[in-house]
Structures are given as structure tokens and as C-alpha cells.
Amino acid sequence: MLCLQFTIGIANDLADASSDALAKPDKPLPAGLLTSRQAGVALLATGAAGLASAASVGVPALAVGVLGLADGLLYDLRLKGTAISWAPFAAGVGLLPVYGWWGATGSWPAALWGVAAMAVLAGVTLALANALADLEKDRLSEVRSVATALGRSRTLVLDAAIMLAIQAIALATAISLGAGAWSLAASSVGVCLGWLGVGLASTGSERARQAGWETQAVGFLLLGAGWLSALNSAGALGR
């Protein structure tokens, strides 16, 4: 998955090279630290390594890996810069737990549907926060995104509202299942980081907003780890 994420990230930078030259000239391509040809070679290498690694695990992992890569490239090359750019972003995040669990165990417990749905919602919030981080660049480049369509305030409120719902569901589920101290501690730290990310996203600094969505992502990682641990300990994810 790491290699496939590298592939998607490289494709994203290649697609954004012209707009980054205006708004983010310090990035590797517009700064001349890397040529488009070199980036293309890296893209092919990481893509091949990611798919080969997934194939070595089995058909389920390869199938989800191919779907995730296609989703990421669809975002990079077609839907980024549109008002529905959040959709492939959210779908990609939703595939991550499926890729990890199904690929590793070959099983699909009923609870995995709920895990995937929660991950999709987390992906929506991260897409909103990411759009906020790029708001000035997108306006300067006349790129339409969910943040430019909704405006800063409404995007931030929607981000916070969905995140609050995710946190409430995850914590309530974990507590009801008798989560252990580790699960609750990880979940609690994740909740705090999520709100720190929202606070950073609400500032006028582009750098702070960039750090905000990254902080939210780490918060969701910890919240998800604690929640999955509680589900697994209760036997909801099988043996």
C-alpha cells in the first residue's frame, strides 16, 4: 500500500505541476529538483512494486490494490479540481481497512462493512480538510474544489460535524464492548488530535491548515486503531 500511495502521490504532483508553479513553487517539480521524466520513472517503479507486493499476498489483496490505485489515479487525473473530488478521496480511505484485513486474513466479517463505512466518512473529512489547505492555491489557479464551492466556513463546519459523528460512534462502540485501557487511550489521543487538526484548519495560515489536515489524519489513525482493537477483542472481526 505504501508503494501504491507513492504512485498516486507522484501522479498528483505531475498533474499539479503547472498550478504548483504558481502557488507552491518550492515543491520538487516546479523547483526543478526533479524532472517530469524522473518522476514518471519513479511512478512506474513504485506502481509495479506495489502491485507485485499485493499479488504476492493473494488475489484479494491484488484486487483491492488495483481498485485503490485506479481510484487514486481517477482523483489525480480527472476528478481533482471538481466539486466532487472528495468522492474518490473518501472511497480510497474506505478501501484501506478492507485492503489490510481482507488481504491479511482472507476473511470478510460483517463488522468490516461498518469499519469500511466509518473509513469512508473519515475520508470525507480529510478531503474537506485537504481542500481547505489548498484553498488559496485553488482560487489562484481557478480550480474548483469542494472548499471553493462551499466556502471556508461551511467547509470547516461540515468537516467538524462529520468528525464529531465518527468519534462519537467509535467511542460509544468501544466502551459498550468493554474496550481495554490501551484501546481507550489510543482512541482518546486520536480524538484530541482530530480537534487540534480542526483548530489548525480554522486559521488563516496556509501552512497551519496543511498541518491541520495531516494532524487530523494521524488522529483518525489512532482512533481507528483503538476502535479496531476493541472490535477485535470482542470477537466482532472473527478469529
Residue pairs with C-beta under 8 A, 6 or more apart in sequence:
1 50
1 65
1 68
1 96
1 99
1 100
2 50
3 46
3 47
3 49
3 50
3 53
4 46
4 47
4 50
4 51
4 54
4 65
4 68
4 69
4 72
5 72
6 42
6 46
6 50
7 43
7 46
7 47
7 50
7 69
7 72
8 69
8 72
8 73
8 75
8 76
8 92
10 39
10 42
10 43
10 46
11 43
11 72
11 73
11 76
11 77
12 75
12 76
12 80
13 20
13 27
13 28
13 29
13 39
14 29
14 36
14 39
14 40
14 43
15 76
15 77
15 80
16 80
17 29
17 30
17 36
19 137
19 140
19 141
19 143
20 27
20 29
20 30
20 137
21 30
22 137
22 140
22 141
23 136
23 137
23 140
23 141
24 30
24 137
25 31
28 34
28 39
29 35
29 36
29 39
47 69
50 65
50 69
51 62
51 65
51 66
51 69
54 61
54 62
54 64
54 65
54 66
54 103
55 61
55 62
57 103
57 104
58 103
58 106
60 102
60 103
60 106
61 99
61 102
61 103
64 95
64 98
64 99
64 102
64 103
65 99
65 103
67 95
68 92
68 95
68 96
68 99
71 88
71 91
71 92
71 95
72 88
72 92
74 88
75 85
75 88
75 89
75 92
79 85
79 87
79 88
81 138
81 143
81 144
81 145
82 144
82 145
83 144
83 145
83 146
83 149
84 146
85 127
85 131
85 145
85 146
86 123
86 124
86 127
86 128
86 131
86 146
89 123
89 124
89 126
89 127
89 130
90 120
90 121
90 123
90 124
90 127
91 120
91 123
92 123
93 119
93 120
93 122
93 123
93 126
94 116
94 117
94 119
94 120
94 123
95 116
95 119
96 119
97 112
97 115
97 116
97 119
97 224
97 228
98 112
98 115
98 116
101 107
101 112
101 115
101 237
102 108
102 112
105 238
107 238
109 236
109 237
109 238
111 231
111 236
111 237
112 237
115 228
115 231
118 166
118 169
118 170
118 224
118 227
119 224
121 162
121 165
121 166
122 163
122 166
122 220
122 224
124 162
125 159
125 162
125 163
125 166
125 216
125 220
126 213
126 216
126 217
126 220
127 146
128 146
128 147
128 155
128 156
128 158
128 159
128 162
129 159
129 197
129 198
129 201
129 209
129 212
129 213
129 216
130 213
131 138
131 145
131 146
131 147
131 148
131 155
132 147
132 152
132 155
132 156
132 159
132 201
132 209
132 212
132 213
133 201
133 206
133 209
133 210
133 212
133 213
134 145
134 147
135 145
135 147
135 148
135 152
135 206
135 209
136 206
137 143
137 206
138 144
138 145
138 147
138 148
139 148
146 155
147 155
150 158
156 198
156 201
156 202
159 198
159 201
160 198
163 194
163 195
163 198
163 216
166 220
166 223
167 190
167 191
167 194
167 223
170 187
170 223
170 224
170 226
170 227
171 187
171 191
173 227
173 230
173 231
174 183
174 184
174 187
174 226
174 227
174 230
174 231
175 184
177 230
177 231
177 233
177 234
177 236
178 230
178 233
178 234
179 187
179 226
179 229
179 230
179 233
180 229
180 230
180 233
182 226
182 229
183 226
183 227
183 229
183 230
183 233
184 226
185 226
186 222
186 223
186 225
186 226
186 229
187 222
187 223
187 226
187 227
187 230
188 226
189 219
189 222
190 218
190 219
190 220
190 221
190 222
190 223
190 224
190 225
190 226
191 219
191 223
192 219
193 215
193 216
193 218
193 219
193 222
194 215
194 216
194 219
194 220
194 223
195 219
196 212
196 215
196 219
197 211
197 212
197 213
197 214
197 215
197 216
197 217
197 219
198 212
198 216
199 212
200 208
200 209
200 211
200 212
200 215
201 208
201 209
201 212
201 213
201 216
202 212
203 209
203 212
228 237
231 237
